[in-house]
Amino acid sequence: MFRHAVGGVLRRRRLAQRRTLKDVADAARISMPYLSELERGRKEASSEVLAAAARALGLGLADLLALVHDEVAGQAAGPRAADDGRATSVTGRPRAGRPAGTHRAAPPDALLLAAA
């Protein structure tokens, strides 16, 4: 479930930015086939690879994990609004492309992720 959530967030962010797999893979310095496998939830990525992919998409690793957390929590709670691809920061500050005044609340001090 976790790797599928990670892959879904990565793919939605990439598509929202209208970027190709090759463009993001090159920016992250990972192979295009590997990024494709990550997006499809077929591979587990190291924290270094996740951080590189997140940076290539204009996110920090904590931002990526917060989005994944939101998705996993949403799946557990039922239907919810889809991630619209706009970049935000877990600090509550908007990132590039996010309209001012649309801050999101900071997550709890600790985030526990468990693989099923």
VONUMI-290861 format. One record per atom (N, C-alpha, C): residue number from 1; residue in three letters; atom name; x, y, z. Coordinates in steps of 0.05 Angstrom, whole numbers. Layout:
BEGIN
{resi NUM resn ALA name CA x X y Y z Z} .
...
***
This chain:
BEGIN
{resi 1 resn MET name N x 16 y -24 z 0} .
{resi 1 resn MET name CA x 0 y 0 z 0} .
{resi 1 resn MET name C x 17 y 25 z 0} .
{resi 2 resn PHE name N x 39 y 26 z 16} .
{resi 2 resn PHE name CA x 56 y 49 z 18} .
{resi 2 resn PHE name C x 69 y 56 z -9} .
{resi 3 resn ARG name N x 81 y 36 z -21} .
{resi 3 resn ARG name CA x 95 y 41 z -46} .
{resi 3 resn ARG name C x 76 y 50 z -68} .
{resi 4 resn HIS name N x 51 y 40 z -68} .
{resi 4 resn HIS name CA x 31 y 50 z -87} .
{resi 4 resn HIS name C x 23 y 79 z -82} .
{resi 5 resn ALA name N x 21 y 86 z -56} .
{resi 5 resn ALA name CA x 14 y 114 z -49} .
{resi 5 resn ALA name C x 37 y 132 z -58} .
{resi 6 resn VAL name N x 62 y 124 z -52} .
{resi 6 resn VAL name CA x 85 y 140 z -61} .
{resi 6 resn VAL name C x 85 y 144 z -91} .
{resi 7 resn GLY name N x 81 y 122 z -105} .
{resi 7 resn GLY name CA x 81 y 123 z -134} .
{resi 7 resn GLY name C x 59 y 141 z -145} .
{resi 8 resn GLY name N x 35 y 139 z -133} .
{resi 8 resn GLY name CA x 13 y 156 z -142} .
{resi 8 resn GLY name C x 19 y 185 z -138} .
{resi 9 resn VAL name N x 30 y 192 z -115} .
{resi 9 resn VAL name CA x 37 y 220 z -110} .
{resi 9 resn VAL name C x 58 y 230 z -130} .
{resi 10 resn LEU name N x 79 y 214 z -134} .
{resi 10 resn LEU name CA x 99 y 222 z -153} .
{resi 10 resn LEU name C x 88 y 227 z -181} .
{resi 11 resn ARG name N x 71 y 208 z -190} .
{resi 11 resn ARG name CA x 60 y 210 z -217} .
{resi 11 resn ARG name C x 41 y 234 z -219} .
{resi 12 resn ARG name N x 24 y 238 z -200} .
{resi 12 resn ARG name CA x 6 y 261 z -201} .
{resi 12 resn ARG name C x 21 y 288 z -201} .
{resi 13 resn ARG name N x 42 y 290 z -185} .
{resi 13 resn ARG name CA x 58 y 314 z -185} .
{resi 13 resn ARG name C x 71 y 319 z -212} .
{resi 14 resn ARG name N x 83 y 297 z -223} .
{resi 14 resn ARG name CA x 96 y 300 z -249} .
{resi 14 resn ARG name C x 76 y 308 z -271} .
{resi 15 resn LEU name N x 54 y 295 z -271} .
{resi 15 resn LEU name CA x 34 y 302 z -292} .
{resi 15 resn LEU name C x 22 y 330 z -288} .
{resi 16 resn ALA name N x 18 y 338 z -263} .
{resi 16 resn ALA name CA x 8 y 365 z -258} .
{resi 16 resn ALA name C x 28 y 386 z -268} .
{resi 17 resn GLN name N x 53 y 379 z -268} .
{resi 17 resn GLN name CA x 74 y 398 z -278} .
{resi 17 resn GLN name C x 79 y 394 z -308} .
{resi 18 resn ARG name N x 63 y 376 z -321} .
{resi 18 resn ARG name CA x 65 y 370 z -349} .
{resi 18 resn ARG name C x 94 y 363 z -357} .
{resi 19 resn ARG name N x 106 y 346 z -341} .
{resi 19 resn ARG name CA x 134 y 337 z -346} .
{resi 19 resn ARG name C x 134 y 308 z -354} .
{resi 20 resn THR name N x 154 y 300 z -369} .
{resi 20 resn THR name CA x 157 y 273 z -377} .
{resi 20 resn THR name C x 172 y 257 z -356} .
{resi 21 resn LEU name N x 170 y 230 z -358} .
{resi 21 resn LEU name CA x 186 y 213 z -341} .
{resi 21 resn LEU name C x 215 y 219 z -345} .
{resi 22 resn LYS name N x 224 y 222 z -370} .
{resi 22 resn LYS name CA x 252 y 227 z -376} .
{resi 22 resn LYS name C x 262 y 253 z -362} .
{resi 23 resn ASP name N x 246 y 274 z -364} .
{resi 23 resn ASP name CA x 253 y 300 z -352} .
{resi 23 resn ASP name C x 257 y 297 z -322} .
{resi 24 resn VAL name N x 238 y 285 z -308} .
{resi 24 resn VAL name CA x 240 y 282 z -279} .
{resi 24 resn VAL name C x 262 y 263 z -272} .
{resi 25 resn ALA name N x 265 y 241 z -286} .
{resi 25 resn ALA name CA x 286 y 221 z -280} .
{resi 25 resn ALA name C x 313 y 234 z -284} .
{resi 26 resn ASP name N x 317 y 249 z -305} .
{resi 26 resn ASP name CA x 343 y 263 z -309} .
{resi 26 resn ASP name C x 348 y 283 z -287} .
{resi 27 resn ALA name N x 328 y 298 z -279} .
{resi 27 resn ALA name CA x 332 y 318 z -257} .
{resi 27 resn ALA name C x 338 y 304 z -231} .
{resi 28 resn ALA name N x 327 y 281 z -226} .
{resi 28 resn ALA name CA x 332 y 266 z -201} .
{resi 28 resn ALA name C x 357 y 248 z -203} .
{resi 29 resn ARG name N x 368 y 246 z -227} .
{resi 29 resn ARG name CA x 391 y 228 z -232} .
{resi 29 resn ARG name C x 385 y 199 z -225} .
{resi 30 resn ILE name N x 361 y 190 z -234} .
{resi 30 resn ILE name CA x 354 y 162 z -232} .
{resi 30 resn ILE name C x 345 y 154 z -260} .
{resi 31 resn SER name N x 345 y 128 z -265} .
{resi 31 resn SER name CA x 338 y 119 z -292} .
{resi 31 resn SER name C x 308 y 122 z -296} .
{resi 32 resn MET name N x 301 y 127 z -321} .
{resi 32 resn MET name CA x 273 y 130 z -329} .
{resi 32 resn MET name C x 257 y 105 z -323} .
{resi 33 resn PRO name N x 267 y 81 z -330} .
{resi 33 resn PRO name CA x 252 y 57 z -323} .
{resi 33 resn PRO name C x 247 y 53 z -293} .
{resi 34 resn TYR name N x 267 y 61 z -277} .
{resi 34 resn TYR name CA x 264 y 59 z -248} .
{resi 34 resn TYR name C x 243 y 78 z -237} .
{resi 35 resn LEU name N x 243 y 103 z -247} .
{resi 35 resn LEU name CA x 222 y 122 z -239} .
{resi 35 resn LEU name C x 195 y 111 z -247} .
{resi 36 resn SER name N x 193 y 100 z -271} .
{resi 36 resn SER name CA x 167 y 88 z -279} .
{resi 36 resn SER name C x 158 y 66 z -260} .
{resi 37 resn GLU name N x 177 y 49 z -252} .
{resi 37 resn GLU name CA x 170 y 27 z -233} .
{resi 37 resn GLU name C x 161 y 39 z -206} .
{resi 38 resn LEU name N x 174 y 60 z -197} .
{resi 38 resn LEU name CA x 166 y 73 z -173} .
{resi 38 resn LEU name C x 138 y 84 z -175} .
{resi 39 resn GLU name N x 132 y 98 z -197} .
{resi 39 resn GLU name CA x 106 y 110 z -201} .
{resi 39 resn GLU name C x 84 y 89 z -202} .
{resi 40 resn ARG name N x 90 y 65 z -211} .
{resi 40 resn ARG name CA x 70 y 44 z -213} .
{resi 40 resn ARG name C x 69 y 27 z -188} .
{resi 41 resn GLY name N x 85 y 34 z -168} .
{resi 41 resn GLY name CA x 85 y 20 z -142} .
{resi 41 resn GLY name C x 98 y -7 z -143} .
{resi 42 resn ARG name N x 115 y -12 z -162} .
{resi 42 resn ARG name CA x 128 y -38 z -166} .
{resi 42 resn ARG name C x 155 y -40 z -152} .
{resi 43 resn LYS name N x 166 y -17 z -144} .
{resi 43 resn LYS name CA x 193 y -17 z -131} .
{resi 43 resn LYS name C x 191 y -1 z -105} .
{resi 44 resn GLU name N x 207 y -10 z -85} .
{resi 44 resn GLU name CA x 211 y 5 z -60} .
{resi 44 resn GLU name C x 235 y 22 z -64} .
{resi 45 resn ALA name N x 233 y 47 z -58} .
{resi 45 resn ALA name CA x 256 y 66 z -61} .
{resi 45 resn ALA name C x 269 y 72 z -35} .
{resi 46 resn SER name N x 295 y 76 z -36} .
{resi 46 resn SER name CA x 310 y 85 z -12} .
{resi 46 resn SER name C x 302 y 114 z -6} .
{resi 47 resn SER name N x 308 y 123 z 18} .
{resi 47 resn SER name CA x 302 y 151 z 25} .
{resi 47 resn SER name C x 318 y 170 z 7} .
{resi 48 resn GLU name N x 342 y 162 z -2} .
{resi 48 resn GLU name CA x 357 y 180 z -19} .
{resi 48 resn GLU name C x 344 y 183 z -46} .
{resi 49 resn VAL name N x 333 y 161 z -57} .
{resi 49 resn VAL name CA x 320 y 162 z -83} .
{resi 49 resn VAL name C x 294 y 178 z -81} .
{resi 50 resn LEU name N x 279 y 174 z -59} .
{resi 50 resn LEU name CA x 254 y 189 z -55} .
{resi 50 resn LEU name C x 260 y 219 z -52} .
{resi 51 resn ALA name N x 282 y 226 z -38} .
{resi 51 resn ALA name CA x 289 y 254 z -35} .
{resi 51 resn ALA name C x 297 y 266 z -62} .
{resi 52 resn ALA name N x 311 y 251 z -78} .
{resi 52 resn ALA name CA x 319 y 261 z -105} .
{resi 52 resn ALA name C x 295 y 265 z -123} .
{resi 53 resn ALA name N x 276 y 246 z -122} .
{resi 53 resn ALA name CA x 252 y 248 z -139} .
{resi 53 resn ALA name C x 235 y 272 z -129} .
{resi 54 resn ALA name N x 233 y 275 z -103} .
{resi 54 resn ALA name CA x 218 y 297 z -91} .
{resi 54 resn ALA name C x 230 y 324 z -100} .
{resi 55 resn ARG name N x 257 y 326 z -97} .
{resi 55 resn ARG name CA x 270 y 351 z -105} .
{resi 55 resn ARG name C x 266 y 357 z -135} .
{resi 56 resn ALA name N x 267 y 337 z -151} .
{resi 56 resn ALA name CA x 262 y 341 z -180} .
{resi 56 resn ALA name C x 234 y 352 z -186} .
{resi 57 resn LEU name N x 216 y 346 z -168} .
{resi 57 resn LEU name CA x 188 y 356 z -171} .
{resi 57 resn LEU name C x 183 y 381 z -154} .
{resi 58 resn GLY name N x 204 y 393 z -142} .
{resi 58 resn GLY name CA x 201 y 417 z -127} .
{resi 58 resn GLY name C x 190 y 413 z -99} .
{resi 59 resn LEU name N x 193 y 389 z -88} .
{resi 59 resn LEU name CA x 184 y 383 z -61} .
{resi 59 resn LEU name C x 208 y 375 z -44} .
{resi 60 resn GLY name N x 205 y 377 z -18} .
{resi 60 resn GLY name CA x 224 y 366 z 1} .
{resi 60 resn GLY name C x 215 y 338 z 7} .
{resi 61 resn LEU name N x 232 y 322 z 19} .
{resi 61 resn LEU name CA x 225 y 294 z 26} .
{resi 61 resn LEU name C x 202 y 295 z 46} .
{resi 62 resn ALA name N x 202 y 313 z 66} .
{resi 62 resn ALA name CA x 181 y 314 z 86} .
{resi 62 resn ALA name C x 154 y 321 z 72} .
{resi 63 resn ASP name N x 155 y 339 z 52} .
{resi 63 resn ASP name CA x 131 y 346 z 37} .
{resi 63 resn ASP name C x 119 y 322 z 23} .
{resi 64 resn LEU name N x 137 y 306 z 10} .
{resi 64 resn LEU name CA x 128 y 282 z -4} .
{resi 64 resn LEU name C x 115 y 263 z 15} .
{resi 65 resn LEU name N x 129 y 258 z 38} .
{resi 65 resn LEU name CA x 118 y 239 z 57} .
{resi 65 resn LEU name C x 92 y 249 z 70} .
{resi 66 resn ALA name N x 89 y 275 z 73} .
{resi 66 resn ALA name CA x 63 y 286 z 83} .
{resi 66 resn ALA name C x 41 y 281 z 63} .
{resi 67 resn LEU name N x 46 y 284 z 38} .
{resi 67 resn LEU name CA x 26 y 278 z 17} .
{resi 67 resn LEU name C x 19 y 249 z 17} .
{resi 68 resn VAL name N x 39 y 232 z 20} .
{resi 68 resn VAL name CA x 34 y 203 z 21} .
{resi 68 resn VAL name C x 18 y 196 z 45} .
{resi 69 resn HIS name N x 25 y 208 z 68} .
{resi 69 resn HIS name CA x 9 y 204 z 93} .
{resi 69 resn HIS name C x -20 y 212 z 88} .
{resi 70 resn ASP name N x -24 y 235 z 76} .
{resi 70 resn ASP name CA x -52 y 244 z 71} .
{resi 70 resn ASP name C x -67 y 224 z 53} .
{resi 71 resn GLU name N x -53 y 213 z 34} .
{resi 71 resn GLU name CA x -66 y 194 z 16} .
{resi 71 resn GLU name C x -73 y 168 z 30} .
{resi 72 resn VAL name N x -54 y 158 z 46} .
{resi 72 resn VAL name CA x -59 y 133 z 60} .
{resi 72 resn VAL name C x -81 y 137 z 81} .
{resi 73 resn ALA name N x -80 y 159 z 95} .
{resi 73 resn ALA name CA x -101 y 165 z 114} .
{resi 73 resn ALA name C x -128 y 168 z 101} .
{resi 74 resn GLY name N x -128 y 180 z 77} .
{resi 74 resn GLY name CA x -153 y 184 z 62} .
{resi 74 resn GLY name C x -164 y 157 z 52} .
{resi 75 resn GLN name N x -146 y 139 z 45} .
{resi 75 resn GLN name CA x -155 y 112 z 36} .
{resi 75 resn GLN name C x -168 y 97 z 59} .
{resi 76 resn ALA name N x -156 y 101 z 83} .
{resi 76 resn ALA name CA x -167 y 87 z 106} .
{resi 76 resn ALA name C x -194 y 99 z 115} .
{resi 77 resn ALA name N x -197 y 125 z 110} .
{resi 77 resn ALA name CA x -222 y 139 z 118} .
{resi 77 resn ALA name C x -244 y 139 z 97} .
{resi 78 resn GLY name N x -237 y 131 z 73} .
{resi 78 resn GLY name CA x -257 y 130 z 51} .
{resi 78 resn GLY name C x -250 y 151 z 30} .
{resi 79 resn PRO name N x -269 y 157 z 12} .
{resi 79 resn PRO name CA x -265 y 176 z -9} .
{resi 79 resn PRO name C x -258 y 204 z 1} .
{resi 80 resn ARG name N x -241 y 218 z -14} .
{resi 80 resn ARG name CA x -234 y 246 z -7} .
{resi 80 resn ARG name C x -226 y 260 z -32} .
{resi 81 resn ALA name N x -221 y 286 z -29} .
{resi 81 resn ALA name CA x -213 y 302 z -52} .
{resi 81 resn ALA name C x -185 y 293 z -62} .
{resi 82 resn ALA name N x -181 y 292 z -88} .
{resi 82 resn ALA name CA x -156 y 283 z -99} .
{resi 82 resn ALA name C x -135 y 304 z -96} .
{resi 83 resn ASP name N x -110 y 295 z -95} .
{resi 83 resn ASP name CA x -87 y 313 z -94} .
{resi 83 resn ASP name C x -87 y 328 z -121} .
{resi 84 resn ASP name N x -86 y 355 z -120} .
{resi 84 resn ASP name CA x -88 y 370 z -144} .
{resi 84 resn ASP name C x -61 y 377 z -157} .
{resi 85 resn GLY name N x -39 y 367 z -145} .
{resi 85 resn GLY name CA x -13 y 371 z -157} .
{resi 85 resn GLY name C x 1 y 396 z -150} .
{resi 86 resn ARG name N x -13 y 414 z -134} .
{resi 86 resn ARG name CA x 0 y 439 z -127} .
{resi 86 resn ARG name C x 20 y 434 z -104} .
{resi 87 resn ALA name N x 43 y 445 z -105} .
{resi 87 resn ALA name CA x 64 y 440 z -85} .
{resi 87 resn ALA name C x 58 y 457 z -60} .
{resi 88 resn THR name N x 61 y 444 z -37} .
{resi 88 resn THR name CA x 58 y 457 z -11} .
{resi 88 resn THR name C x 81 y 448 z 6} .
{resi 89 resn SER name N x 85 y 461 z 28} .
{resi 89 resn SER name CA x 106 y 454 z 47} .
{resi 89 resn SER name C x 94 y 446 z 73} .
{resi 90 resn VAL name N x 105 y 427 z 87} .
{resi 90 resn VAL name CA x 94 y 418 z 113} .
{resi 90 resn VAL name C x 98 y 440 z 134} .
{resi 91 resn THR name N x 114 y 460 z 128} .
{resi 91 resn THR name CA x 117 y 482 z 147} .
{resi 91 resn THR name C x 94 y 501 z 146} .
{resi 92 resn GLY name N x 76 y 498 z 126} .
{resi 92 resn GLY name CA x 54 y 516 z 123} .
{resi 92 resn GLY name C x 59 y 538 z 104} .
{resi 93 resn ARG name N x 84 y 541 z 94} .
{resi 93 resn ARG name CA x 91 y 561 z 75} .
{resi 93 resn ARG name C x 85 y 551 z 47} .
{resi 94 resn PRO name N x 74 y 568 z 30} .
{resi 94 resn PRO name CA x 69 y 559 z 2} .
{resi 94 resn PRO name C x 95 y 554 z -13} .
{resi 95 resn ARG name N x 95 y 535 z -31} .
{resi 95 resn ARG name CA x 117 y 531 z -49} .
{resi 95 resn ARG name C x 109 y 544 z -76} .
{resi 96 resn ALA name N x 128 y 544 z -94} .
{resi 96 resn ALA name CA x 123 y 556 z -120} .
{resi 96 resn ALA name C x 98 y 544 z -132} .
{resi 97 resn GLY name N x 81 y 562 z -143} .
{resi 97 resn GLY name CA x 57 y 553 z -156} .
{resi 97 resn GLY name C x 33 y 550 z -138} .
{resi 98 resn ARG name N x 36 y 555 z -113} .
{resi 98 resn ARG name CA x 13 y 553 z -94} .
{resi 98 resn ARG name C x 4 y 582 z -88} .
{resi 99 resn PRO name N x -22 y 587 z -92} .
{resi 99 resn PRO name CA x -32 y 614 z -86} .
{resi 99 resn PRO name C x -28 y 622 z -57} .
{resi 100 resn ALA name N x -22 y 647 z -53} .
{resi 100 resn ALA name CA x -19 y 657 z -26} .
{resi 100 resn ALA name C x -45 y 655 z -11} .
{resi 101 resn GLY name N x -43 y 650 z 15} .
{resi 101 resn GLY name CA x -66 y 647 z 32} .
{resi 101 resn GLY name C x -79 y 620 z 32} .
{resi 102 resn THR name N x -66 y 600 z 18} .
{resi 102 resn THR name CA x -77 y 573 z 18} .
{resi 102 resn THR name C x -58 y 554 z 33} .
{resi 103 resn HIS name N x -49 y 563 z 55} .
{resi 103 resn HIS name CA x -30 y 547 z 71} .
{resi 103 resn HIS name C x -43 y 522 z 82} .
{resi 104 resn ARG name N x -27 y 501 z 85} .
{resi 104 resn ARG name CA x -38 y 478 z 98} .
{resi 104 resn ARG name C x -26 y 475 z 126} .
{resi 105 resn ALA name N x -40 y 464 z 144} .
{resi 105 resn ALA name CA x -30 y 461 z 171} .
{resi 105 resn ALA name C x -6 y 443 z 172} .
{resi 106 resn ALA name N x 12 y 448 z 191} .
{resi 106 resn ALA name CA x 35 y 431 z 194} .
{resi 106 resn ALA name C x 26 y 404 z 207} .
{resi 107 resn PRO name N x 39 y 382 z 199} .
{resi 107 resn PRO name CA x 31 y 356 z 210} .
{resi 107 resn PRO name C x 40 y 354 z 239} .
{resi 108 resn PRO name N x 32 y 333 z 253} .
{resi 108 resn PRO name CA x 41 y 328 z 280} .
{resi 108 resn PRO name C x 72 y 326 z 281} .
{resi 109 resn ASP name N x 83 y 329 z 304} .
{resi 109 resn ASP name CA x 112 y 328 z 307} .
{resi 109 resn ASP name C x 124 y 302 z 298} .
{resi 110 resn ALA name N x 109 y 280 z 300} .
{resi 110 resn ALA name CA x 120 y 254 z 292} .
{resi 110 resn ALA name C x 101 y 241 z 271} .
{resi 111 resn LEU name N x 113 y 228 z 252} .
{resi 111 resn LEU name CA x 98 y 214 z 231} .
{resi 111 resn LEU name C x 107 y 185 z 231} .
{resi 112 resn LEU name N x 89 y 167 z 235} .
{resi 112 resn LEU name CA x 96 y 139 z 235} .
{resi 112 resn LEU name C x 84 y 126 z 210} .
{resi 113 resn LEU name N x 102 y 114 z 194} .
{resi 113 resn LEU name CA x 94 y 100 z 170} .
{resi 113 resn LEU name C x 99 y 71 z 173} .
{resi 114 resn ALA name N x 79 y 54 z 167} .
{resi 114 resn ALA name CA x 82 y 26 z 169} .
{resi 114 resn ALA name C x 74 y 13 z 143} .
{resi 115 resn ALA name N x 90 y -7 z 135} .
{resi 115 resn ALA name CA x 84 y -22 z 110} .
{resi 115 resn ALA name C x 66 y -45 z 117} .
{resi 116 resn ALA name N x 47 y -51 z 100} .
{resi 116 resn ALA name CA x 28 y -73 z 105} .
{resi 116 resn ALA name C x 40 y -99 z 96} .
***
